[in-house]
């Protein structure tokens, strides 16, 4: 198992398209729910333990070797917002392009052929981790981290928040990130029916509204 491969996959510069998405932070800033480092921490914590846990478990399950097509259907069932489903598949398609260039393998090729318009991003990330020789908990850590790092980075741009303060938020969340990754990996070992389905209805609602904005800084 390569620690370096984990760093490459988790790096925000990995060309998987995540930089164009705020993870729900843009509408939260517009509505005044995120306005400083403390409210950013609250937003990230809520996202981590709901949508983040669900996505991390899907990624862990794909890395564990469960059927990616069945996992893609499970992801659809856990994503009630059409806007978020569309975003997840667009990000999955971009992740697939980067993954096949970086760690090519037959499992990635098979999923790309079966889902030419893109599978859900956590499923693709988990399969990418598997192709890179990483394990379920590694995949879960990647997803858990991007669940909070994406909004934190976006809020730096949206509010001109001090990046030191945004990074401190992520550092304080580290123990919770570890726990979420462990929960996700344990669920993945028990099979698809044991995967969590935690949700964040406000993220779903604001995603639908944000998708209709005529002008926005982030795609989602």
Secondary structure, 3 states (H helix, E strand, C coil): CCHHHHHHHHCCCCCCCHHHCCCCHHHHHHCCCCCCHHHHHHHHHHHHHHHHHHHHHHHHHHHHCCCHHHHHHHHHHCCCCHHHHHHHHHHHHHHHHHHHHHCCCHHHHHHHHHCCCCCCHHHHHHHHHHHCCCCHHHHHHHHHHHHHHHHHHHHHHHHCCCHHHHHHHHHHCHHHHHHHHHHHHHHHHCCHHHCCCCCCHHHHHHHHHHHCCCCCCCCC
